[in-house]
Amino acid sequence: MKRRFNKLVINSVPKKENHSYLLMFNHFSFWDGLLAIYLCLSLKEKDDDLRSIHFMSLKKQMEKKPWLRYIGSFSVDPRKKSIKESLDFAAEILSKPGNVLVLYPQGNLESNHVRDIILQDGINQIVPKIAGNCQLVWSSNLVEYFESLKPTVYFHMMDAGTNHDYDFETLSAKINVHHKEAIKKQFRFTDN
């Protein structure tokens, strides 16, 4: 993985012990899943209770890339009745401490330079059903090349609270403020 990138820079947040983890990213490339695995393994400590990593993927992506199921992906199809089963399964995963669920709440691929992250409603169907403690973590992942032919990926992470203090509008607002701040830190802005 490191051979494909110039650098992978993680601006991490403290993990809450005895929690599961809902790890949310902006969805901008084919690399997102591999970057998520890299991030999880990089943050894992020797005595960590991290058990398994799961990915929620759109059914059409799973059909195009069937190998995704071998790295912990399960499908969701927003247009079908089976969506309830997929969302319930996601909540079940997050009800066990140490499990990680990677979710791209935008639902679609978008440029990592978009200013506003628009969350789809699926997260609203998952978080309230989690039994136990779950830490919600957002990461605005941004790519730059600067002096290299290979990209550098910056993981700008944010602790977004837990399932116990979850509110969709508050989460959406926090993510958007954080994402805009990450972009400002990353890029040089002018007022013109």
URQUIZI-V475795 format. One record per pair of residues at least 24 apart in sequence whose ideal C-beta (glycine too) atoms are under 10 Angstrom apart, sorted by the first residue. I is the first residue (numbers start at 0). J is the second residue. If there is no record, write none. Layout:
# URQUIZI-V475795
((I & J) (I & J))
This chain:
# URQUIZI-V475795
((0 & 30) (0 & 33) (0 & 34) (0 & 36) (0 & 37) (0 & 40) (1 & 37) (1 & 149) (2 & 149) (3 & 30) (3 & 33) (3 & 149) (3 & 150) (3 & 152) (4 & 30) (4 & 34) (4 & 37) (4 & 142) (4 & 147) (4 & 149) (4 & 150) (4 & 151) (4 & 152) (5 & 143) (5 & 144) (5 & 145) (5 & 146) (5 & 147) (5 & 148) (5 & 149) (5 & 150) (5 & 151) (5 & 152) (6 & 143) (6 & 145) (6 & 147) (6 & 149) (6 & 150) (6 & 151) (6 & 152) (6 & 153) (7 & 34) (7 & 37) (7 & 38) (7 & 41) (7 & 140) (7 & 150) (7 & 151) (7 & 152) (7 & 153) (7 & 154) (8 & 141) (8 & 143) (8 & 151) (8 & 152) (8 & 153) (8 & 154) (8 & 155) (9 & 37) (9 & 38) (9 & 41) (9 & 42) (9 & 138) (9 & 152) (9 & 153) (9 & 154) (9 & 155) (9 & 156) (10 & 138) (10 & 139) (10 & 153) (10 & 154) (10 & 155) (10 & 156) (10 & 157) (10 & 181) (10 & 184) (11 & 38) (11 & 41) (11 & 42) (11 & 136) (11 & 138) (11 & 154) (11 & 155) (11 & 156) (11 & 158) (12 & 42) (12 & 134) (12 & 136) (12 & 137) (12 & 138) (12 & 155) (12 & 156) (12 & 157) (12 & 158) (12 & 159) (13 & 134) (13 & 156) (13 & 158) (14 & 42) (14 & 43) (14 & 44) (14 & 47) (14 & 48) (14 & 49) (14 & 134) (14 & 136) (14 & 158) (15 & 96) (15 & 132) (15 & 133) (15 & 134) (15 & 136) (15 & 158) (15 & 160) (15 & 161) (16 & 47) (16 & 48) (16 & 96) (16 & 97) (16 & 132) (16 & 134) (17 & 48) (17 & 96) (17 & 97) (17 & 131) (17 & 132) (17 & 134) (18 & 48) (18 & 93) (18 & 96) (18 & 97) (18 & 98) (18 & 131) (18 & 132) (18 & 133) (18 & 134) (18 & 135) (18 & 136) (18 & 161) (18 & 162) (19 & 48) (19 & 49) (19 & 50) (19 & 90) (19 & 92) (19 & 93) (19 & 94) (19 & 95) (19 & 96) (19 & 97) (19 & 98) (19 & 99) (19 & 100) (19 & 129) (19 & 131) (19 & 132) (19 & 133) (19 & 134) (19 & 162) (20 & 49) (20 & 52) (20 & 93) (20 & 96) (20 & 97) (20 & 98) (20 & 99) (20 & 100) (20 & 101) (20 & 133) (20 & 134) (20 & 135) (20 & 136) (21 & 89) (21 & 90) (21 & 92) (21 & 93) (21 & 98) (21 & 99) (21 & 100) (21 & 101) (21 & 102) (21 & 104) (21 & 122) (21 & 125) (21 & 126) (21 & 129) (21 & 133) (21 & 134) (21 & 135) (21 & 136) (21 & 137) (21 & 159) (21 & 161) (21 & 162) (21 & 165) (22 & 52) (22 & 54) (22 & 99) (22 & 100) (22 & 101) (22 & 102) (22 & 134) (22 & 135) (22 & 136) (22 & 137) (22 & 138) (22 & 156) (23 & 100) (23 & 101) (23 & 102) (23 & 103) (23 & 104) (23 & 105) (23 & 116) (23 & 118) (23 & 122) (23 & 135) (23 & 136) (23 & 137) (23 & 138) (23 & 139) (23 & 157) (23 & 159) (23 & 170) (23 & 174) (24 & 101) (24 & 102) (24 & 103) (24 & 104) (24 & 105) (24 & 111) (24 & 116) (24 & 136) (24 & 137) (24 & 138) (24 & 139) (24 & 140) (24 & 154) (24 & 156) (25 & 103) (25 & 104) (25 & 105) (25 & 108) (25 & 109) (25 & 110) (25 & 111) (25 & 112) (25 & 113) (25 & 116) (25 & 137) (25 & 138) (25 & 139) (25 & 140) (25 & 141) (25 & 155) (25 & 174) (25 & 178) (25 & 181) (26 & 102) (26 & 103) (26 & 104) (26 & 105) (26 & 106) (26 & 107) (26 & 108) (26 & 109) (26 & 111) (26 & 116) (26 & 140) (27 & 103) (27 & 105) (27 & 108) (27 & 109) (27 & 110) (27 & 111) (27 & 112) (27 & 113) (27 & 139) (27 & 140) (27 & 141) (27 & 142) (28 & 108) (28 & 110) (28 & 111) (28 & 140) (28 & 142) (28 & 150) (28 & 152) (29 & 64) (29 & 108) (30 & 140) (30 & 142) (30 & 150) (30 & 152) (31 & 101) (31 & 103) (31 & 108) (31 & 111) (31 & 140) (32 & 56) (32 & 60) (32 & 64) (32 & 67) (32 & 70) (32 & 71) (32 & 72) (32 & 101) (32 & 103) (33 & 70) (34 & 101) (34 & 138) (34 & 140) (34 & 142) (34 & 152) (34 & 154) (35 & 70) (35 & 99) (35 & 101) (35 & 102) (35 & 103) (35 & 138) (35 & 140) (35 & 154) (36 & 70) (36 & 71) (36 & 99) (36 & 101) (37 & 152) (37 & 154) (38 & 99) (38 & 101) (38 & 136) (38 & 138) (38 & 140) (38 & 152) (38 & 154) (38 & 156) (39 & 99) (39 & 101) (41 & 154) (42 & 99) (42 & 136) (42 & 154) (42 & 156) (43 & 99) (47 & 97) (48 & 96) (48 & 97) (48 & 98) (49 & 96) (49 & 97) (49 & 98) (49 & 99) (50 & 92) (50 & 95) (50 & 96) (50 & 97) (50 & 98) (50 & 99) (51 & 92) (51 & 95) (51 & 97) (51 & 98) (51 & 99) (51 & 100) (52 & 92) (52 & 98) (52 & 99) (52 & 100) (52 & 101) (53 & 88) (53 & 89) (53 & 92) (53 & 93) (53 & 98) (53 & 99) (53 & 100) (53 & 101) (53 & 102) (54 & 99) (54 & 100) (54 & 101) (54 & 102) (54 & 103) (55 & 85) (55 & 86) (55 & 88) (55 & 89) (55 & 92) (55 & 100) (55 & 101) (55 & 102) (55 & 103) (55 & 104) (55 & 121) (55 & 122) (55 & 125) (56 & 85) (56 & 101) (56 & 102) (56 & 103) (57 & 103) (57 & 106) (57 & 107) (58 & 82) (58 & 85) (60 & 108) (71 & 99) (71 & 100) (71 & 101) (72 & 101) (73 & 100) (75 & 102) (75 & 106) (75 & 121) (77 & 106) (77 & 119) (77 & 120) (77 & 121) (82 & 121) (82 & 124) (83 & 124) (85 & 121) (85 & 124) (85 & 125) (86 & 121) (86 & 122) (86 & 123) (86 & 124) (86 & 125) (86 & 128) (87 & 124) (87 & 125) (87 & 128) (88 & 125) (89 & 121) (89 & 122) (89 & 124) (89 & 125) (89 & 126) (89 & 128) (89 & 129) (90 & 124) (90 & 125) (90 & 126) (90 & 127) (90 & 128) (90 & 129) (90 & 130) (90 & 133) (90 & 162) (91 & 125) (91 & 128) (91 & 129) (91 & 130) (92 & 125) (92 & 129) (92 & 133) (93 & 125) (93 & 126) (93 & 128) (93 & 129) (93 & 130) (93 & 131) (93 & 132) (93 & 133) (93 & 134) (93 & 135) (93 & 162) (94 & 128) (94 & 129) (94 & 130) (94 & 131) (94 & 132) (94 & 133) (94 & 162) (95 & 129) (95 & 130) (95 & 131) (95 & 133) (96 & 131) (96 & 132) (96 & 133) (98 & 131) (98 & 133) (99 & 134) (99 & 136) (100 & 125) (100 & 129) (100 & 133) (101 & 138) (102 & 135) (104 & 137) (104 & 170) (104 & 171) (104 & 174) (105 & 174) (111 & 139) (111 & 140) (111 & 141) (111 & 142) (111 & 143) (111 & 152) (111 & 153) (111 & 178) (111 & 181) (111 & 182) (111 & 185) (112 & 141) (112 & 142) (112 & 182) (112 & 185) (112 & 186) (113 & 178) (113 & 182) (114 & 175) (114 & 178) (114 & 179) (114 & 182) (115 & 171) (115 & 174) (115 & 175) (115 & 178) (115 & 179) (116 & 171) (116 & 174) (116 & 175) (116 & 177) (116 & 178) (116 & 179) (117 & 171) (117 & 174) (117 & 175) (118 & 167) (118 & 168) (118 & 170) (118 & 171) (118 & 174) (118 & 175) (120 & 167) (122 & 165) (122 & 167) (122 & 170) (122 & 171) (123 & 165) (123 & 166) (123 & 167) (123 & 170) (125 & 162) (125 & 165) (126 & 160) (126 & 161) (126 & 162) (126 & 163) (126 & 165) (126 & 166) (126 & 167) (126 & 170) (127 & 162) (127 & 165) (127 & 167) (128 & 162) (129 & 161) (129 & 162) (129 & 163) (129 & 165) (130 & 162) (131 & 162) (131 & 163) (132 & 161) (132 & 162) (132 & 163) (133 & 160) (133 & 161) (133 & 162) (133 & 163) (133 & 165) (134 & 158) (134 & 159) (134 & 160) (134 & 161) (134 & 162) (135 & 159) (135 & 160) (135 & 161) (135 & 162) (135 & 164) (135 & 165) (135 & 170) (135 & 173) (135 & 174) (136 & 160) (137 & 170) (137 & 173) (137 & 174) (137 & 177) (137 & 178) (137 & 181) (138 & 177) (138 & 178) (138 & 181) (139 & 174) (139 & 175) (139 & 177) (139 & 178) (139 & 179) (139 & 180) (139 & 181) (139 & 182) (139 & 184) (139 & 185) (140 & 181) (141 & 178) (141 & 181) (141 & 182) (141 & 184) (141 & 185) (141 & 186) (142 & 185) (143 & 185) (143 & 186) (153 & 181) (153 & 184) (153 & 185) (154 & 181) (155 & 180) (155 & 181) (155 & 182) (155 & 184) (155 & 185) (156 & 181) (157 & 181))
